[in-house]
Amino acid sequence: MEIEIDDKSLMMIFLLEECNFTCACCVREDEPMDPDYKLSFGQLQSCLSDCRSLESICWVHFSGGEPTLWTERDRDLVDLLLEIAKAGFTPGFTTNGSFFVDYSRCQQFFGKYVDGSIMPLRVYLSIDTFHHNFDVEKGRAQSLDNVIKCKQELPPAKADLLNIAVIAVISKDFKSLLPSEMIGHYESQGIAFSFIPLIPRGKAKSLSHLCPDLSSDNPEDLGAYQRFHHKESRKKRDETKNQHRADYIVLIGDDYYFADPWRKVAQLGHLPDTIIRAYSIVAEA
C-alpha cells in the first residue's frame, strides 16, 4: 500500500513510558508502550541510520513519558540530543518542565548541549492547569523562568541555538486557560505559545469537559478561544485523515508506527520502499 505523508520533516520517538506526573489529560494509556518501556541508545543510533534514507527528515523529536527521566549507564537525555545533532538532524523534546525547576540542573543541561553542538535545539515545555506546574497567583512557571535565565546568560550565538516554546492544553472549562498576563510576560521574553484543544484520548475519555467547539466561522462565537481557532489547518487535517495518509512516522522500541489510529508499518532497520519513497525529496519534485 502506498502511504502519503503529510509532514515529511519529523521523526517522532517515544523515549520511555515513565513519567513523574499523573495528569488528567494523559494519553499514554492509548499508546503502544509497555509499562517499563525505554528506548536504548543503540535503538536511537539505528533510527538515525534509517533517517538518512528518508531524505526529507530534518527533525527528530522525543516524547514519552517524560524524556528528562531517561538514563542509560553514564548517558542522559543531553547525550541523545547531541547524538541526533551529530547525525545532522535538529533535535527536540517535549517535557513537563520538572527537571528544570532546579536552576543548577537547568544550567548544566543546556550548557552541555550548546558546548557540544552547533545545531538548534527545540524545547517544548508543557505548562498548563492540568499539570499544575505553574504558580497561578504569580502567573509564572519556575521551570520556564530558569530556562529563560540560562538562555540569557549564554553568548548570543549559543543562546540562539535554544528555541523554547510552551504547549498548553485547553478544554471547555475556561479555568484551563493560562492567565493572559502570564502569556504576555513570556511572549515578551521571546517564548512562543501553542494551544492544543484537549482530545478524547487516554485518561481524557473520562473527563466531562473535553475540547472546545472551534467549528464556528464567526470569531465572535469563539469568545476566549479565538486565538486557538486555526480553521484552515484543522480543515486540511480533517480532509486528509484516512488510512492512506499519516502526519509523521513514530518509533517505539523496534517498531515504526503511524498514529491515530496506531498502525505498525515497519521494523527498525527495515523501512519499506513505500515509506522511503513517500519521504523522498525526489518524489516530491
MINULO-768361 format. One record per residue (C-alpha): residue number from 1; residue in three letters; x, y negated, z. Coordinates in steps of 0.25 Angstrom, whole numbers, padded with zeros to 4 digits. Layout:
N
{torti:NUM; balum:ALA; px:X; py:Y; pz:Z} .
...
***
This chain:
285
{torti:1; balum:MET; px:0000; py:0000; pz:0000} .
{torti:2; balum:GLU; px:0005; py:-0014; pz:-0004} .
{torti:3; balum:ILE; px:0006; py:-0023; pz:0008} .
{torti:4; balum:GLU; px:0005; py:-0038; pz:0007} .
{torti:5; balum:ILE; px:0012; py:-0046; pz:0018} .
{torti:6; balum:ASP; px:0006; py:-0060; pz:0021} .
{torti:7; balum:ASP; px:0018; py:-0065; pz:0030} .
{torti:8; balum:LYS; px:0031; py:-0060; pz:0024} .
{torti:9; balum:SER; px:0040; py:-0067; pz:0033} .
{torti:10; balum:LEU; px:0038; py:-0060; pz:0046} .
{torti:11; balum:MET; px:0043; py:-0047; pz:0052} .
{torti:12; balum:MET; px:0035; py:-0045; pz:0066} .
{torti:13; balum:ILE; px:0042; py:-0036; pz:0076} .
{torti:14; balum:PHE; px:0035; py:-0031; pz:0089} .
{torti:15; balum:LEU; px:0047; py:-0031; pz:0098} .
{torti:16; balum:LEU; px:0041; py:-0024; pz:0110} .
{torti:17; balum:GLU; px:0027; py:-0021; pz:0117} .
{torti:18; balum:GLU; px:0031; py:-0026; pz:0131} .
{torti:19; balum:CYS; px:0026; py:-0040; pz:0136} .
{torti:20; balum:ASN; px:0027; py:-0047; pz:0149} .
{torti:21; balum:PHE; px:0013; py:-0054; pz:0147} .
{torti:22; balum:THR; px:-0001; py:-0048; pz:0147} .
{torti:23; balum:CYS; px:-0008; py:-0057; pz:0138} .
{torti:24; balum:ALA; px:-0023; py:-0057; pz:0136} .
{torti:25; balum:CYS; px:-0021; py:-0059; pz:0121} .
{torti:26; balum:CYS; px:-0010; py:-0048; pz:0119} .
{torti:27; balum:VAL; px:-0011; py:-0040; pz:0106} .
{torti:28; balum:ARG; px:-0001; py:-0029; pz:0109} .
{torti:29; balum:GLU; px:-0011; py:-0018; pz:0112} .
{torti:30; balum:ASP; px:-0015; py:-0019; pz:0098} .
{torti:31; balum:GLU; px:0000; py:-0017; pz:0092} .
{torti:32; balum:PRO; px:0006; py:-0004; pz:0089} .
{torti:33; balum:MET; px:0017; py:-0005; pz:0101} .
{torti:34; balum:ASP; px:0019; py:0005; pz:0112} .
{torti:35; balum:PRO; px:0019; py:0000; pz:0126} .
{torti:36; balum:ASP; px:0034; py:0002; pz:0127} .
{torti:37; balum:TYR; px:0037; py:-0002; pz:0113} .
{torti:38; balum:LYS; px:0050; py:-0010; pz:0110} .
{torti:39; balum:LEU; px:0057; py:-0013; pz:0097} .
{torti:40; balum:SER; px:0072; py:-0009; pz:0097} .
{torti:41; balum:PHE; px:0084; py:-0017; pz:0092} .
{torti:42; balum:GLY; px:0086; py:-0006; pz:0081} .
{torti:43; balum:GLN; px:0072; py:-0007; pz:0076} .
{torti:44; balum:LEU; px:0073; py:-0022; pz:0075} .
{torti:45; balum:GLN; px:0086; py:-0020; pz:0066} .
{torti:46; balum:SER; px:0079; py:-0010; pz:0057} .
{torti:47; balum:CYS; px:0067; py:-0020; pz:0056} .
{torti:48; balum:LEU; px:0077; py:-0031; pz:0052} .
{torti:49; balum:SER; px:0083; py:-0022; pz:0041} .
{torti:50; balum:ASP; px:0068; py:-0019; pz:0036} .
{torti:51; balum:CYS; px:0066; py:-0034; pz:0036} .
{torti:52; balum:ARG; px:0077; py:-0036; pz:0026} .
{torti:53; balum:SER; px:0069; py:-0028; pz:0016} .
{torti:54; balum:LEU; px:0057; py:-0037; pz:0018} .
{torti:55; balum:GLU; px:0062; py:-0049; pz:0010} .
{torti:56; balum:SER; px:0053; py:-0060; pz:0015} .
{torti:57; balum:ILE; px:0054; py:-0057; pz:0030} .
{torti:58; balum:CYS; px:0061; py:-0068; pz:0037} .
{torti:59; balum:TRP; px:0055; py:-0068; pz:0051} .
{torti:60; balum:VAL; px:0056; py:-0057; pz:0062} .
{torti:61; balum:HIS; px:0047; py:-0059; pz:0074} .
{torti:62; balum:PHE; px:0046; py:-0051; pz:0087} .
{torti:63; balum:SER; px:0033; py:-0049; pz:0094} .
{torti:64; balum:GLY; px:0028; py:-0040; pz:0105} .
{torti:65; balum:GLY; px:0026; py:-0039; pz:0117} .
{torti:66; balum:GLU; px:0036; py:-0049; pz:0122} .
{torti:67; balum:PRO; px:0049; py:-0050; pz:0113} .
{torti:68; balum:THR; px:0057; py:-0056; pz:0124} .
{torti:69; balum:LEU; px:0056; py:-0044; pz:0133} .
{torti:70; balum:TRP; px:0064; py:-0035; pz:0122} .
{torti:71; balum:THR; px:0077; py:-0030; pz:0126} .
{torti:72; balum:GLU; px:0086; py:-0018; pz:0122} .
{torti:73; balum:ARG; px:0099; py:-0016; pz:0129} .
{torti:74; balum:ASP; px:0106; py:-0029; pz:0128} .
{torti:75; balum:ARG; px:0097; py:-0035; pz:0118} .
{torti:76; balum:ASP; px:0085; py:-0044; pz:0119} .
{torti:77; balum:LEU; px:0076; py:-0052; pz:0110} .
{torti:78; balum:VAL; px:0086; py:-0062; pz:0106} .
{torti:79; balum:ASP; px:0095; py:-0051; pz:0101} .
{torti:80; balum:LEU; px:0083; py:-0046; pz:0092} .
{torti:81; balum:LEU; px:0081; py:-0060; pz:0087} .
{torti:82; balum:LEU; px:0095; py:-0062; pz:0083} .
{torti:83; balum:GLU; px:0095; py:-0049; pz:0076} .
{torti:84; balum:ILE; px:0083; py:-0054; pz:0068} .
{torti:85; balum:ALA; px:0091; py:-0067; pz:0065} .
{torti:86; balum:LYS; px:0104; py:-0059; pz:0061} .
{torti:87; balum:ALA; px:0095; py:-0052; pz:0051} .
{torti:88; balum:GLY; px:0091; py:-0065; pz:0044} .
{torti:89; balum:PHE; px:0077; py:-0066; pz:0049} .
{torti:90; balum:THR; px:0070; py:-0076; pz:0058} .
{torti:91; balum:PRO; px:0067; py:-0070; pz:0072} .
{torti:92; balum:GLY; px:0055; py:-0073; pz:0080} .
{torti:93; balum:PHE; px:0047; py:-0068; pz:0092} .
{torti:94; balum:THR; px:0034; py:-0071; pz:0100} .
{torti:95; balum:THR; px:0035; py:-0072; pz:0115} .
{torti:96; balum:ASN; px:0027; py:-0075; pz:0127} .
{torti:97; balum:GLY; px:0038; py:-0084; pz:0132} .
{torti:98; balum:SER; px:0040; py:-0078; pz:0145} .
{torti:99; balum:PHE; px:0055; py:-0075; pz:0142} .
{torti:100; balum:PHE; px:0057; py:-0090; pz:0140} .
{torti:101; balum:VAL; px:0051; py:-0095; pz:0153} .
{torti:102; balum:ASP; px:0065; py:-0093; pz:0159} .
{torti:103; balum:TYR; px:0073; py:-0104; pz:0153} .
{torti:104; balum:SER; px:0087; py:-0097; pz:0154} .
{torti:105; balum:ARG; px:0082; py:-0085; pz:0147} .
{torti:106; balum:CYS; px:0076; py:-0094; pz:0136} .
{torti:107; balum:GLN; px:0089; py:-0102; pz:0134} .
{torti:108; balum:GLN; px:0097; py:-0089; pz:0133} .
{torti:109; balum:PHE; px:0087; py:-0083; pz:0123} .
{torti:110; balum:PHE; px:0087; py:-0094; pz:0113} .
{torti:111; balum:GLY; px:0101; py:-0097; pz:0115} .
{torti:112; balum:LYS; px:0105; py:-0083; pz:0112} .
{torti:113; balum:TYR; px:0097; py:-0083; pz:0099} .
{torti:114; balum:VAL; px:0102; py:-0097; pz:0094} .
{torti:115; balum:ASP; px:0116; py:-0093; pz:0097} .
{torti:116; balum:GLY; px:0115; py:-0081; pz:0089} .
{torti:117; balum:SER; px:0107; py:-0085; pz:0077} .
{torti:118; balum:ILE; px:0104; py:-0096; pz:0067} .
{torti:119; balum:MET; px:0090; py:-0090; pz:0063} .
{torti:120; balum:PRO; px:0078; py:-0097; pz:0068} .
{torti:121; balum:LEU; px:0070; py:-0090; pz:0079} .
{torti:122; balum:ARG; px:0055; py:-0091; pz:0080} .
{torti:123; balum:VAL; px:0049; py:-0090; pz:0094} .
{torti:124; balum:TYR; px:0034; py:-0089; pz:0097} .
{torti:125; balum:LEU; px:0030; py:-0091; pz:0111} .
{torti:126; balum:SER; px:0016; py:-0086; pz:0114} .
{torti:127; balum:ILE; px:0011; py:-0096; pz:0124} .
{torti:128; balum:ASP; px:-0004; py:-0097; pz:0128} .
{torti:129; balum:THR; px:-0014; py:-0095; pz:0138} .
{torti:130; balum:PHE; px:-0015; py:-0080; pz:0137} .
{torti:131; balum:HIS; px:0000; py:-0079; pz:0140} .
{torti:132; balum:HIS; px:-0001; py:-0089; pz:0152} .
{torti:133; balum:ASN; px:0013; py:-0093; pz:0148} .
{torti:134; balum:PHE; px:0012; py:-0108; pz:0149} .
{torti:135; balum:ASP; px:0008; py:-0117; pz:0161} .
{torti:136; balum:VAL; px:-0006; py:-0122; pz:0158} .
{torti:137; balum:GLU; px:-0004; py:-0135; pz:0167} .
{torti:138; balum:LYS; px:0009; py:-0139; pz:0161} .
{torti:139; balum:GLY; px:0005; py:-0135; pz:0147} .
{torti:140; balum:ARG; px:0019; py:-0129; pz:0146} .
{torti:141; balum:ALA; px:0026; py:-0115; pz:0144} .
{torti:142; balum:GLN; px:0039; py:-0113; pz:0151} .
{torti:143; balum:SER; px:0044; py:-0104; pz:0140} .
{torti:144; balum:LEU; px:0041; py:-0114; pz:0129} .
{torti:145; balum:ASP; px:0048; py:-0125; pz:0137} .
{torti:146; balum:ASN; px:0060; py:-0116; pz:0139} .
{torti:147; balum:VAL; px:0061; py:-0113; pz:0124} .
{torti:148; balum:ILE; px:0060; py:-0128; pz:0120} .
{torti:149; balum:LYS; px:0071; py:-0131; pz:0131} .
{torti:150; balum:CYS; px:0080; py:-0121; pz:0125} .
{torti:151; balum:LYS; px:0078; py:-0125; pz:0111} .
{torti:152; balum:GLN; px:0080; py:-0140; pz:0115} .
{torti:153; balum:GLU; px:0094; py:-0136; pz:0121} .
{torti:154; balum:LEU; px:0099; py:-0130; pz:0109} .
{torti:155; balum:PRO; px:0107; py:-0137; pz:0098} .
{torti:156; balum:PRO; px:0097; py:-0141; pz:0087} .
{torti:157; balum:ALA; px:0102; py:-0131; pz:0077} .
{torti:158; balum:LYS; px:0099; py:-0119; pz:0087} .
{torti:159; balum:ALA; px:0086; py:-0125; pz:0092} .
{torti:160; balum:ASP; px:0081; py:-0126; pz:0078} .
{torti:161; balum:LEU; px:0082; py:-0110; pz:0078} .
{torti:162; balum:LEU; px:0071; py:-0109; pz:0088} .
{torti:163; balum:ASN; px:0057; py:-0110; pz:0082} .
{torti:164; balum:ILE; px:0047; py:-0110; pz:0094} .
{torti:165; balum:ALA; px:0032; py:-0108; pz:0093} .
{torti:166; balum:VAL; px:0021; py:-0106; pz:0102} .
{torti:167; balum:ILE; px:0010; py:-0095; pz:0099} .
{torti:168; balum:ALA; px:-0003; py:-0097; pz:0107} .
{torti:169; balum:VAL; px:-0015; py:-0088; pz:0107} .
{torti:170; balum:ILE; px:-0029; py:-0095; pz:0107} .
{torti:171; balum:SER; px:-0043; py:-0090; pz:0110} .
{torti:172; balum:LYS; px:-0057; py:-0095; pz:0110} .
{torti:173; balum:ASP; px:-0054; py:-0099; pz:0125} .
{torti:174; balum:PHE; px:-0050; py:-0113; pz:0124} .
{torti:175; balum:LYS; px:-0041; py:-0111; pz:0136} .
{torti:176; balum:SER; px:-0032; py:-0102; pz:0127} .
{torti:177; balum:LEU; px:-0027; py:-0115; pz:0120} .
{torti:178; balum:LEU; px:-0014; py:-0121; pz:0125} .
{torti:179; balum:PRO; px:-0014; py:-0135; pz:0131} .
{torti:180; balum:SER; px:-0013; py:-0145; pz:0119} .
{torti:181; balum:GLU; px:-0003; py:-0153; pz:0127} .
{torti:182; balum:MET; px:0006; py:-0140; pz:0128} .
{torti:183; balum:ILE; px:0005; py:-0138; pz:0113} .
{torti:184; balum:GLY; px:0008; py:-0153; pz:0111} .
{torti:185; balum:HIS; px:0020; py:-0153; pz:0120} .
{torti:186; balum:TYR; px:0027; py:-0141; pz:0114} .
{torti:187; balum:GLU; px:0023; py:-0145; pz:0100} .
{torti:188; balum:SER; px:0031; py:-0158; pz:0102} .
{torti:189; balum:GLN; px:0043; py:-0149; pz:0106} .
{torti:190; balum:GLY; px:0042; py:-0142; pz:0092} .
{torti:191; balum:ILE; px:0035; py:-0130; pz:0097} .
{torti:192; balum:ALA; px:0025; py:-0124; pz:0087} .
{torti:193; balum:PHE; px:0012; py:-0118; pz:0091} .
{torti:194; balum:SER; px:0004; py:-0107; pz:0085} .
{torti:195; balum:PHE; px:-0010; py:-0104; pz:0090} .
{torti:196; balum:ILE; px:-0015; py:-0089; pz:0088} .
{torti:197; balum:PRO; px:-0030; py:-0086; pz:0090} .
{torti:198; balum:LEU; px:-0032; py:-0074; pz:0099} .
{torti:199; balum:ILE; px:-0036; py:-0062; pz:0091} .
{torti:200; balum:PRO; px:-0044; py:-0050; pz:0096} .
{torti:201; balum:ARG; px:-0032; py:-0040; pz:0097} .
{torti:202; balum:GLY; px:-0025; py:-0033; pz:0109} .
{torti:203; balum:LYS; px:-0030; py:-0038; pz:0122} .
{torti:204; balum:ALA; px:-0037; py:-0049; pz:0116} .
{torti:205; balum:LYS; px:-0048; py:-0040; pz:0111} .
{torti:206; balum:SER; px:-0054; py:-0040; pz:0125} .
{torti:207; balum:LEU; px:-0054; py:-0056; pz:0127} .
{torti:208; balum:SER; px:-0067; py:-0063; pz:0126} .
{torti:209; balum:HIS; px:-0061; py:-0075; pz:0119} .
{torti:210; balum:LEU; px:-0053; py:-0072; pz:0106} .
{torti:211; balum:CYS; px:-0048; py:-0080; pz:0094} .
{torti:212; balum:PRO; px:-0056; py:-0093; pz:0091} .
{torti:213; balum:ASP; px:-0064; py:-0094; pz:0079} .
{torti:214; balum:LEU; px:-0056; py:-0102; pz:0069} .
{torti:215; balum:SER; px:-0064; py:-0100; pz:0057} .
{torti:216; balum:SER; px:-0071; py:-0114; pz:0056} .
{torti:217; balum:ASP; px:-0067; py:-0123; pz:0045} .
{torti:218; balum:ASN; px:-0071; py:-0135; pz:0053} .
{torti:219; balum:PRO; px:-0059; py:-0140; pz:0063} .
{torti:220; balum:GLU; px:-0070; py:-0146; pz:0072} .
{torti:221; balum:ASP; px:-0075; py:-0132; pz:0075} .
{torti:222; balum:LEU; px:-0062; py:-0127; pz:0080} .
{torti:223; balum:GLY; px:-0060; py:-0136; pz:0092} .
{torti:224; balum:ALA; px:-0047; py:-0134; pz:0099} .
{torti:225; balum:TYR; px:-0044; py:-0123; pz:0089} .
{torti:226; balum:GLN; px:-0042; py:-0132; pz:0077} .
{torti:227; balum:ARG; px:-0027; py:-0131; pz:0078} .
{torti:228; balum:PHE; px:-0028; py:-0115; pz:0077} .
{torti:229; balum:HIS; px:-0036; py:-0115; pz:0065} .
{torti:230; balum:HIS; px:-0028; py:-0110; pz:0053} .
{torti:231; balum:LYS; px:-0039; py:-0107; pz:0043} .
{torti:232; balum:GLU; px:-0030; py:-0105; pz:0031} .
{torti:233; balum:SER; px:-0020; py:-0095; pz:0037} .
{torti:234; balum:ARG; px:-0031; py:-0088; pz:0044} .
{torti:235; balum:LYS; px:-0039; py:-0087; pz:0031} .
{torti:236; balum:LYS; px:-0027; py:-0081; pz:0024} .
{torti:237; balum:ARG; px:-0025; py:-0071; pz:0035} .
{torti:238; balum:ASP; px:-0039; py:-0066; pz:0035} .
{torti:239; balum:GLU; px:-0039; py:-0065; pz:0019} .
{torti:240; balum:THR; px:-0027; py:-0057; pz:0019} .
{torti:241; balum:LYS; px:-0029; py:-0048; pz:0031} .
{torti:242; balum:ASN; px:-0031; py:-0034; pz:0025} .
{torti:243; balum:GLN; px:-0024; py:-0020; pz:0025} .
{torti:244; balum:HIS; px:-0015; py:-0024; pz:0013} .
{torti:245; balum:ARG; px:-0009; py:-0037; pz:0020} .
{torti:246; balum:ALA; px:-0001; py:-0040; pz:0032} .
{torti:247; balum:ASP; px:0005; py:-0052; pz:0039} .
{torti:248; balum:TYR; px:0018; py:-0046; pz:0042} .
{torti:249; balum:ILE; px:0025; py:-0033; pz:0046} .
{torti:250; balum:VAL; px:0027; py:-0029; pz:0061} .
{torti:251; balum:LEU; px:0037; py:-0020; pz:0066} .
{torti:252; balum:ILE; px:0034; py:-0012; pz:0079} .
{torti:253; balum:GLY; px:0045; py:-0002; pz:0082} .
{torti:254; balum:ASP; px:0048; py:0007; pz:0070} .
{torti:255; balum:ASP; px:0035; py:0003; pz:0062} .
{torti:256; balum:TYR; px:0031; py:-0009; pz:0054} .
{torti:257; balum:TYR; px:0016; py:-0013; pz:0054} .
{torti:258; balum:PHE; px:0006; py:-0023; pz:0048} .
{torti:259; balum:ALA; px:-0002; py:-0029; pz:0059} .
{torti:260; balum:ASP; px:-0017; py:-0032; pz:0061} .
{torti:261; balum:PRO; px:-0021; py:-0021; pz:0059} .
{torti:262; balum:TRP; px:-0008; py:-0013; pz:0062} .
{torti:263; balum:ARG; px:-0003; py:-0005; pz:0051} .
{torti:264; balum:LYS; px:0011; py:0003; pz:0051} .
{torti:265; balum:VAL; px:0017; py:0001; pz:0038} .
{torti:266; balum:ALA; px:0032; py:0005; pz:0039} .
{torti:267; balum:GLN; px:0043; py:0010; pz:0048} .
{torti:268; balum:LEU; px:0055; py:0003; pz:0052} .
{torti:269; balum:GLY; px:0066; py:0004; pz:0041} .
{torti:270; balum:HIS; px:0056; py:0009; pz:0031} .
{torti:271; balum:LEU; px:0048; py:-0002; pz:0025} .
{torti:272; balum:PRO; px:0040; py:0002; pz:0013} .
{torti:273; balum:ASP; px:0042; py:-0005; pz:-0001} .
{torti:274; balum:THR; px:0028; py:-0011; pz:0000} .
{torti:275; balum:ILE; px:0031; py:-0019; pz:0012} .
{torti:276; balum:ILE; px:0045; py:-0023; pz:0007} .
{torti:277; balum:ARG; px:0039; py:-0028; pz:-0006} .
{torti:278; balum:ALA; px:0028; py:-0035; pz:0002} .
{torti:279; balum:TYR; px:0039; py:-0043; pz:0009} .
{torti:280; balum:SER; px:0047; py:-0045; pz:-0003} .
{torti:281; balum:ILE; px:0050; py:-0059; pz:-0007} .
{torti:282; balum:VAL; px:0052; py:-0054; pz:-0022} .
{torti:283; balum:ALA; px:0038; py:-0048; pz:-0021} .
{torti:284; balum:GLU; px:0032; py:-0062; pz:-0018} .
{torti:285; balum:ALA; px:0038; py:-0068; pz:-0030} .
***
